[in-house]
Amino acid sequence: MDFHAARQNMVESQVRVNDVTDMGLQLAMRHVQRERLCAPSQSFGAYGEVEAAIAPGRVLMKPRDISKLLQTTEPKPGETVLAIAAPYAAAVLKHAGLTVTAQEADPRAMAVIEPYLKELGVKCETADLKTPVGSDYDVVIVEGAVAEVPATWLNALKVGGRLAVVLKDGPVGRARLYLRLAQGFSERDVFDSSPSTIPGFERTPSFEF
């Protein structure tokens, strides 16, 4: 398979046509080897309009969704990033000139993504996703859906920092951008998105008596 050609076609047919105009992100997505961040047996689907599998229960977000989510954070070279369960976002932002830490909880997923991310200069950490490694980040990005956002993710931002994540509690979710203010946070929904929910971030059932 010609992955280089597939990569260019992905940007043209799934990214640019969905109003992703950030040229730095487009350039990074034309170079990052997405096929190296999914299970070897799934590399054929790395550039399709599908969620390519990384490991059991873990997938890459579709190119359209992750490119739009990345653009909402307005990333700038030199900023610091925490990529939570977000290996492709980590690679793209590193290529775009940001300093990136990739955090995973599942060692099986880390075994797949770590070799390539380390080649790119991304710091890789294995830890509970609800407990961010480090603090004072300019950007926190999550490559998958959650039913609710842990307060710890918001608290990992510096003032002016942005968190981009998809909130989903049903078949359709909404990508949401949070901005840390001097006091508190602002938030806004930016587009519809329905990625798979990250294991452990489903809605906890409540019981009525």
DRENPA-987931 format. One record per residue (C-alpha): x, y, z; residue number from 1; residue in three letters. Coordinates in nm, 2 decimals. Example, Ala and Ser with C-alpha at 12.3 -4.5 7.8 and 13.67 -1.06 7.14 Angstrom:
DRENPA-987931
<site <1.23; -0.45; 0.78>; 1; 'ala'>;
<site <1.37; -0.11; 0.71>; 2; 'ser'>;
//
This chain:
DRENPA-987931
<site <0.00; 0.00; 0.00>; 1; 'met'>;
<site <0.12; 0.35; -0.09>; 2; 'asp'>;
<site <0.09; 0.51; 0.25>; 3; 'phe'>;
<site <0.23; 0.84; 0.13>; 4; 'his'>;
<site <-0.04; 0.88; -0.13>; 5; 'ala'>;
<site <-0.30; 0.77; 0.11>; 6; 'ala'>;
<site <-0.18; 1.04; 0.36>; 7; 'arg'>;
<site <-0.21; 1.31; 0.10>; 8; 'gln'>;
<site <-0.56; 1.19; -0.01>; 9; 'asn'>;
<site <-0.67; 1.19; 0.36>; 10; 'met'>;
<site <-0.58; 1.55; 0.40>; 11; 'val'>;
<site <-0.75; 1.65; 0.07>; 12; 'glu'>;
<site <-1.07; 1.44; 0.11>; 13; 'ser'>;
<site <-1.13; 1.44; 0.49>; 14; 'gln'>;
<site <-0.94; 1.74; 0.64>; 15; 'val'>;
<site <-0.94; 2.04; 0.41>; 16; 'arg'>;
<site <-1.30; 1.98; 0.30>; 17; 'val'>;
<site <-1.42; 2.00; 0.66>; 18; 'asn'>;
<site <-1.30; 2.35; 0.72>; 19; 'asp'>;
<site <-0.96; 2.26; 0.88>; 20; 'val'>;
<site <-0.77; 2.56; 0.75>; 21; 'thr'>;
<site <-0.47; 2.56; 0.98>; 22; 'asp'>;
<site <-0.18; 2.51; 0.74>; 23; 'met'>;
<site <0.06; 2.39; 1.02>; 24; 'gly'>;
<site <-0.18; 2.11; 1.10>; 25; 'leu'>;
<site <-0.24; 2.02; 0.74>; 26; 'gln'>;
<site <0.14; 2.00; 0.68>; 27; 'leu'>;
<site <0.19; 1.79; 0.99>; 28; 'ala'>;
<site <-0.09; 1.55; 0.88>; 29; 'met'>;
<site <0.07; 1.51; 0.54>; 30; 'arg'>;
<site <0.39; 1.39; 0.71>; 31; 'his'>;
<site <0.29; 1.19; 1.03>; 32; 'val'>;
<site <0.28; 0.82; 0.96>; 33; 'gln'>;
<site <-0.06; 0.74; 1.10>; 34; 'arg'>;
<site <-0.02; 0.37; 1.00>; 35; 'glu'>;
<site <0.25; 0.33; 1.27>; 36; 'arg'>;
<site <0.01; 0.43; 1.55>; 37; 'leu'>;
<site <-0.24; 0.15; 1.50>; 38; 'cys'>;
<site <-0.21; -0.23; 1.53>; 39; 'ala'>;
<site <0.00; -0.36; 1.24>; 40; 'pro'>;
<site <-0.29; -0.57; 1.12>; 41; 'ser'>;
<site <-0.50; -0.26; 1.10>; 42; 'gln'>;
<site <-0.26; -0.03; 0.91>; 43; 'ser'>;
<site <-0.46; -0.07; 0.59>; 44; 'phe'>;
<site <-0.74; 0.14; 0.75>; 45; 'gly'>;
<site <-0.51; 0.41; 0.89>; 46; 'ala'>;
<site <-0.62; 0.67; 0.63>; 47; 'tyr'>;
<site <-0.98; 0.57; 0.58>; 48; 'gly'>;
<site <-1.29; 0.72; 0.73>; 49; 'glu'>;
<site <-1.28; 0.46; 1.01>; 50; 'val'>;
<site <-1.15; 0.43; 1.36>; 51; 'glu'>;
<site <-0.84; 0.22; 1.31>; 52; 'ala'>;
<site <-0.77; -0.01; 1.61>; 53; 'ala'>;
<site <-0.46; 0.04; 1.83>; 54; 'ile'>;
<site <-0.52; -0.23; 2.09>; 55; 'ala'>;
<site <-0.83; -0.40; 2.24>; 56; 'pro'>;
<site <-1.08; -0.12; 2.33>; 57; 'gly'>;
<site <-0.85; 0.16; 2.19>; 58; 'arg'>;
<site <-0.88; 0.32; 1.85>; 59; 'val'>;
<site <-0.76; 0.63; 1.66>; 60; 'leu'>;
<site <-1.02; 0.90; 1.61>; 61; 'met'>;
<site <-1.13; 0.95; 1.25>; 62; 'lys'>;
<site <-0.91; 1.20; 1.06>; 63; 'pro'>;
<site <-1.20; 1.44; 1.01>; 64; 'arg'>;
<site <-1.28; 1.45; 1.38>; 65; 'asp'>;
<site <-0.93; 1.47; 1.52>; 66; 'ile'>;
<site <-0.82; 1.74; 1.27>; 67; 'ser'>;
<site <-1.12; 1.96; 1.37>; 68; 'lys'>;
<site <-1.06; 1.90; 1.74>; 69; 'leu'>;
<site <-0.69; 1.99; 1.70>; 70; 'leu'>;
<site <-0.78; 2.31; 1.52>; 71; 'gln'>;
<site <-1.02; 2.43; 1.79>; 72; 'thr'>;
<site <-0.72; 2.45; 2.04>; 73; 'thr'>;
<site <-0.54; 2.69; 1.81>; 74; 'glu'>;
<site <-0.20; 2.53; 1.88>; 75; 'pro'>;
<site <0.11; 2.74; 1.86>; 76; 'lys'>;
<site <0.48; 2.63; 1.82>; 77; 'pro'>;
<site <0.65; 2.62; 2.15>; 78; 'gly'>;
<site <0.34; 2.54; 2.36>; 79; 'glu'>;
<site <0.32; 2.24; 2.59>; 80; 'thr'>;
<site <0.07; 1.97; 2.53>; 81; 'val'>;
<site <-0.07; 1.67; 2.73>; 82; 'leu'>;
<site <-0.22; 1.42; 2.48>; 83; 'ala'>;
<site <-0.45; 1.19; 2.68>; 84; 'ile'>;
<site <-0.52; 0.86; 2.50>; 85; 'ala'>;
<site <-0.43; 1.07; 2.19>; 86; 'ala'>;
<site <-0.13; 0.93; 2.00>; 87; 'pro'>;
<site <-0.21; 1.07; 1.66>; 88; 'tyr'>;
<site <-0.28; 1.41; 1.81>; 89; 'ala'>;
<site <0.05; 1.39; 1.99>; 90; 'ala'>;
<site <0.24; 1.31; 1.67>; 91; 'ala'>;
<site <0.07; 1.59; 1.47>; 92; 'val'>;
<site <0.13; 1.85; 1.74>; 93; 'leu'>;
<site <0.49; 1.75; 1.79>; 94; 'lys'>;
<site <0.55; 1.78; 1.41>; 95; 'his'>;
<site <0.38; 2.13; 1.43>; 96; 'ala'>;
<site <0.65; 2.24; 1.68>; 97; 'gly'>;
<site <0.49; 2.19; 2.02>; 98; 'leu'>;
<site <0.63; 2.01; 2.32>; 99; 'thr'>;
<site <0.42; 1.70; 2.38>; 100; 'val'>;
<site <0.37; 1.44; 2.65>; 101; 'thr'>;
<site <0.15; 1.14; 2.55>; 102; 'ala'>;
<site <-0.03; 0.96; 2.84>; 103; 'gln'>;
<site <-0.17; 0.61; 2.81>; 104; 'glu'>;
<site <-0.32; 0.38; 3.07>; 105; 'ala'>;
<site <-0.31; 0.05; 2.87>; 106; 'asp'>;
<site <0.04; -0.10; 2.83>; 107; 'pro'>;
<site <-0.09; -0.28; 2.52>; 108; 'arg'>;
<site <-0.17; 0.05; 2.35>; 109; 'ala'>;
<site <0.16; 0.20; 2.47>; 110; 'met'>;
<site <0.35; -0.09; 2.32>; 111; 'ala'>;
<site <0.21; 0.00; 1.98>; 112; 'val'>;
<site <0.25; 0.37; 1.98>; 113; 'ile'>;
<site <0.56; 0.43; 2.18>; 114; 'glu'>;
<site <0.83; 0.34; 1.93>; 115; 'pro'>;
<site <0.71; 0.59; 1.67>; 116; 'tyr'>;
<site <0.62; 0.86; 1.92>; 117; 'leu'>;
<site <0.97; 0.84; 2.07>; 118; 'lys'>;
<site <1.12; 0.87; 1.73>; 119; 'glu'>;
<site <0.94; 1.20; 1.69>; 120; 'leu'>;
<site <1.06; 1.32; 2.03>; 121; 'gly'>;
<site <0.73; 1.28; 2.22>; 122; 'val'>;
<site <0.76; 1.20; 2.59>; 123; 'lys'>;
<site <0.55; 0.89; 2.67>; 124; 'cys'>;
<site <0.40; 0.81; 3.01>; 125; 'glu'>;
<site <0.19; 0.52; 3.13>; 126; 'thr'>;
<site <-0.05; 0.62; 3.41>; 127; 'ala'>;
<site <-0.42; 0.63; 3.50>; 128; 'asp'>;
<site <-0.58; 0.87; 3.25>; 129; 'leu'>;
<site <-0.78; 1.04; 3.52>; 130; 'lys'>;
<site <-0.46; 1.16; 3.68>; 131; 'thr'>;
<site <-0.27; 1.38; 3.44>; 132; 'pro'>;
<site <0.11; 1.36; 3.45>; 133; 'val'>;
<site <0.25; 1.71; 3.50>; 134; 'gly'>;
<site <0.06; 2.04; 3.51>; 135; 'ser'>;
<site <0.05; 2.39; 3.36>; 136; 'asp'>;
<site <-0.01; 2.27; 3.01>; 137; 'tyr'>;
<site <-0.11; 2.51; 2.73>; 138; 'asp'>;
<site <-0.32; 2.23; 2.56>; 139; 'val'>;
<site <-0.48; 1.91; 2.68>; 140; 'val'>;
<site <-0.63; 1.70; 2.40>; 141; 'ile'>;
<site <-0.82; 1.37; 2.43>; 142; 'val'>;
<site <-0.86; 1.14; 2.13>; 143; 'glu'>;
<site <-1.19; 0.97; 2.21>; 144; 'gly'>;
<site <-1.52; 1.04; 2.38>; 145; 'ala'>;
<site <-1.60; 1.06; 2.75>; 146; 'val'>;
<site <-1.93; 1.09; 2.93>; 147; 'ala'>;
<site <-1.80; 1.36; 3.16>; 148; 'glu'>;
<site <-1.47; 1.55; 3.20>; 149; 'val'>;
<site <-1.27; 1.48; 3.51>; 150; 'pro'>;
<site <-1.18; 1.80; 3.70>; 151; 'ala'>;
<site <-0.82; 1.69; 3.71>; 152; 'thr'>;
<site <-0.80; 1.74; 3.33>; 153; 'trp'>;
<site <-0.91; 2.10; 3.36>; 154; 'leu'>;
<site <-0.68; 2.16; 3.66>; 155; 'asn'>;
<site <-0.38; 2.05; 3.45>; 156; 'ala'>;
<site <-0.42; 2.36; 3.23>; 157; 'leu'>;
<site <-0.23; 2.69; 3.29>; 158; 'lys'>;
<site <-0.43; 3.01; 3.28>; 159; 'val'>;
<site <-0.51; 3.05; 2.91>; 160; 'gly'>;
<site <-0.48; 2.68; 2.85>; 161; 'gly'>;
<site <-0.73; 2.49; 2.64>; 162; 'arg'>;
<site <-0.88; 2.14; 2.67>; 163; 'leu'>;
<site <-1.05; 1.98; 2.37>; 164; 'ala'>;
<site <-1.25; 1.66; 2.41>; 165; 'val'>;
<site <-1.57; 1.50; 2.29>; 166; 'val'>;
<site <-1.85; 1.46; 2.54>; 167; 'leu'>;
<site <-2.09; 1.17; 2.45>; 168; 'lys'>;
<site <-2.36; 1.01; 2.65>; 169; 'asp'>;
<site <-2.56; 0.84; 2.37>; 170; 'gly'>;
<site <-2.51; 0.78; 1.99>; 171; 'pro'>;
<site <-2.41; 1.14; 1.91>; 172; 'val'>;
<site <-2.16; 1.36; 2.10>; 173; 'gly'>;
<site <-2.03; 1.71; 2.09>; 174; 'arg'>;
<site <-1.67; 1.83; 2.07>; 175; 'ala'>;
<site <-1.62; 2.08; 2.34>; 176; 'arg'>;
<site <-1.34; 2.34; 2.41>; 177; 'leu'>;
<site <-1.26; 2.45; 2.76>; 178; 'tyr'>;
<site <-1.05; 2.76; 2.84>; 179; 'leu'>;
<site <-0.89; 2.81; 3.17>; 180; 'arg'>;
<site <-0.95; 3.17; 3.30>; 181; 'leu'>;
<site <-0.78; 3.35; 3.59>; 182; 'ala'>;
<site <-1.09; 3.24; 3.79>; 183; 'gln'>;
<site <-1.28; 2.94; 3.66>; 184; 'gly'>;
<site <-1.33; 2.81; 3.31>; 185; 'phe'>;
<site <-1.53; 2.90; 3.00>; 186; 'ser'>;
<site <-1.66; 2.63; 2.76>; 187; 'glu'>;
<site <-1.83; 2.60; 2.42>; 188; 'arg'>;
<site <-1.95; 2.33; 2.19>; 189; 'asp'>;
<site <-1.78; 2.33; 1.85>; 190; 'val'>;
<site <-1.91; 2.05; 1.63>; 191; 'phe'>;
<site <-2.09; 1.72; 1.63>; 192; 'asp'>;
<site <-1.87; 1.41; 1.67>; 193; 'ser'>;
<site <-1.93; 1.05; 1.77>; 194; 'ser'>;
<site <-1.60; 0.87; 1.84>; 195; 'pro'>;
<site <-1.58; 0.56; 2.05>; 196; 'ser'>;
<site <-1.58; 0.62; 2.42>; 197; 'thr'>;
<site <-1.24; 0.56; 2.59>; 198; 'ile'>;
<site <-1.26; 0.26; 2.82>; 199; 'pro'>;
<site <-1.33; 0.36; 3.18>; 200; 'gly'>;
<site <-1.50; 0.69; 3.08>; 201; 'phe'>;
<site <-1.85; 0.56; 3.02>; 202; 'glu'>;
<site <-2.15; 0.70; 3.22>; 203; 'arg'>;
<site <-2.16; 0.53; 3.56>; 204; 'thr'>;
<site <-2.51; 0.38; 3.60>; 205; 'pro'>;
<site <-2.72; 0.54; 3.87>; 206; 'ser'>;
<site <-2.98; 0.34; 4.07>; 207; 'phe'>;
<site <-3.31; 0.47; 4.19>; 208; 'glu'>;
<site <-3.49; 0.32; 4.49>; 209; 'phe'>;
//
